[in-house]
Amino acid sequence: MPETMCSSAIIQLTDVRKQYGNDGITTEVLYGIDLTLQRGEFTALIGPSGSGKSTLLNIIGLLEQPTSGTIQVQGRDTGTLSEEELTLLRGRSLGFVFQFHHLIPAFTALENVMMPLMLEQGRSTSAQRERAAGLLERVGLVDRMNFKPDKLSGGQQQRVAIARALVANAPLILADEPTGNLDTAAADEIFKLLLEVNEESGATFLIVTHDPRLAKRCRRVVELVDGRIVS
Amino acid sequence: MRIEWLLALRFLKEGRAQTLFMLGGVMMGVGVIVFLTSLITGLQRSIIEKTLGTQAHLVMRSPDDEARRIIKPTSELAVSAIVEQRAQRLCSILQWQQIMRDLELRPEVTAVSPLVAGSSFAMRGSATKSVALMGIEPEKYTRIVPMPSFIKEGEFRITANDAAIGTDLARDLGATIGDKIRLQTADGRSDTITVAGIFDVGIRDLNRRWVFITLRSAQNLLDLVGGVSSIDVTVRDLFKAEIISEQLASQTGLTAESWMKTNAQLMVGLRSQSASSYLIQFFVIISVAFGIASVLVVSVIQKSREVGILRAMGCSRRRILRIFLLQGGMVGLIGSLFGGGLGALLVTFFASTAKNPDGTPIFPVVLEPSMFLIAAGVATITGILAAAAPAARAAKLDPVVAIRNA
């Protein structure tokens, strides 16, 4: 069965382990994770605090290196890539939505959405502007385009962050507690939006969440306990 | 706009107070440097102008007479000899017309003038004064020393009869315009001249001793018919006078002395003044650099979250480095523009307050465009260098840590 999955796998983790510290005192965070995410999948990653969710997400997001094990992004082994190549791959293949929105305060909502494209192409263009405006319209913020993040509500900021994650057509979107900082109503809306854009864009989504109510709405749930996948 | 420039500009704009502090620091620094430089340049220029007002840039003379030894020591013969220095006779430069023509053709030479100089007595009534005869060709000499501008009475008219003397000599002899003065040399030759002009070159000793007569009169009085005792030369770049004098000396076989050698003490003074000014400027630049660096270090810490986000979104370390280097450079450049203005303002203010009793500025301050360009360049480079450590720190930030800690 894994062979047939490989062809459409966006990311494949094989026996990924992560330890922190050295000098004999090491903390093992992840114990041999095997995980494959398929194209278009919408997966929730759940687990108690300290179970290694964030570490796993950072490793999938190519922000951290595993102690051992391999990560393949669209069939390509990342273990041999340099810092520079990883950064490039990150920009091209991954979109991030963080818990605390993490927009850049000095830029407007529109410019924040354009940022991944500007970084990729080295400059701003009108094509980027159009694409970003289109996405902001999709997330319902067309009238807030030229606002700086501090003039937007938490839910609005998260919508901008989602638009930003989508702008570069990244095949894999990683979200770390995207609703963690929002009230229930706003959280529901954001979650609904994530499900919708998953349908529309065909990108793979991996959502870390605490909220079992939201996890239930995902097609696939991966549970992490003490650095091991239990379901 | 390139993304690095956009990010650098926005970061600067966002950290308003910090940016203003950095700009203020650069502005003060550049202001001080511009002020100091123009002050010292002006001061030195006026000192040099005053010194060279009555001097040629370089003077060429016949080589000194040497005592020649008749018996020379060889490998077989040891000679014990007492060699006495010869007394120097007043002698003409050989082929001086030809040498003058050659000098005039050189591009670095702007004026050449022959001079017959020697001592004599000036007598009027019962007064006798020792003077220095200056036999000149007036139209040539005035291109070296602007004598007409020093004239207090009469005019600088030098002919077979007319001569010009200094104010102090005129007072000593009790002579005014139109009075006759007898010139007599040690070997008895004499001539009578009429005072046509009285000058004040600002140096009492020269006012007391100089008597300007024609080349021919001086040649007759000093028994140097057809000859000249020295050739005065003015060069285009007065600070190259020493180098040119060495070239001329070796090419003509004459001795050539530049104003820099004649006024060696002054040159030492000017050099040490410049050196101390450079030292002050250097430390000003260093302190400005520290100011920029310390503000940027704080800014990097404050911006670590943004740096983390940018890194996560595919922004390379090198690009982060460039963004912060650019901030330093921009602060340096923009700050130096304000600083140039501040410096110019200070200089103008100083020039308008520091005045002689007669209302002329004590010395002209010099504001050259090149000085502003250099200041802007130095400030920009200083800004970039000062940003190096903070920028390296920003580039090294681990995006995971940066995002988590925010």
HADDOCK unambig.tbl for C-alpha pairs under 7 A between the chains (distance, minus, plus):
assign (segid A and resid 63 and name CA) (segid B and resid 312 and name CA) 6.95 0.50 0.50
assign (segid A and resid 63 and name CA) (segid B and resid 399 and name CA) 6.83 0.50 0.50
assign (segid A and resid 63 and name CA) (segid B and resid 400 and name CA) 6.30 0.50 0.50
assign (segid A and resid 84 and name CA) (segid B and resid 316 and name CA) 6.38 0.50 0.50
assign (segid A and resid 87 and name CA) (segid B and resid 314 and name CA) 4.85 0.50 0.50
assign (segid A and resid 87 and name CA) (segid B and resid 315 and name CA) 6.63 0.50 0.50
assign (segid A and resid 87 and name CA) (segid B and resid 316 and name CA) 5.98 0.50 0.50
assign (segid A and resid 88 and name CA) (segid B and resid 314 and name CA) 5.51 0.50 0.50
assign (segid A and resid 90 and name CA) (segid B and resid 312 and name CA) 6.92 0.50 0.50
assign (segid A and resid 90 and name CA) (segid B and resid 313 and name CA) 6.59 0.50 0.50
assign (segid A and resid 90 and name CA) (segid B and resid 314 and name CA) 5.36 0.50 0.50
assign (segid A and resid 91 and name CA) (segid B and resid 313 and name CA) 5.05 0.50 0.50
assign (segid A and resid 91 and name CA) (segid B and resid 314 and name CA) 3.73 0.50 0.50
assign (segid A and resid 102 and name CA) (segid B and resid 309 and name CA) 6.87 0.50 0.50
assign (segid A and resid 104 and name CA) (segid B and resid 306 and name CA) 5.94 0.50 0.50
assign (segid A and resid 106 and name CA) (segid B and resid 10 and name CA) 5.90 0.50 0.50
assign (segid A and resid 106 and name CA) (segid B and resid 11 and name CA) 6.65 0.50 0.50
assign (segid A and resid 106 and name CA) (segid B and resid 14 and name CA) 5.90 0.50 0.50
assign (segid A and resid 116 and name CA) (segid B and resid 313 and name CA) 5.83 0.50 0.50
assign (segid A and resid 118 and name CA) (segid B and resid 3 and name CA) 6.32 0.50 0.50
assign (segid A and resid 119 and name CA) (segid B and resid 3 and name CA) 6.62 0.50 0.50
assign (segid A and resid 119 and name CA) (segid B and resid 314 and name CA) 6.94 0.50 0.50
assign (segid A and resid 119 and name CA) (segid B and resid 315 and name CA) 6.12 0.50 0.50
assign (segid A and resid 122 and name CA) (segid B and resid 2 and name CA) 5.91 0.50 0.50
assign (segid A and resid 122 and name CA) (segid B and resid 3 and name CA) 5.39 0.50 0.50
assign (segid A and resid 123 and name CA) (segid B and resid 1 and name CA) 5.83 0.50 0.50
assign (segid A and resid 123 and name CA) (segid B and resid 2 and name CA) 4.57 0.50 0.50
assign (segid A and resid 123 and name CA) (segid B and resid 3 and name CA) 4.82 0.50 0.50
assign (segid A and resid 124 and name CA) (segid B and resid 1 and name CA) 6.64 0.50 0.50
assign (segid A and resid 124 and name CA) (segid B and resid 3 and name CA) 6.96 0.50 0.50
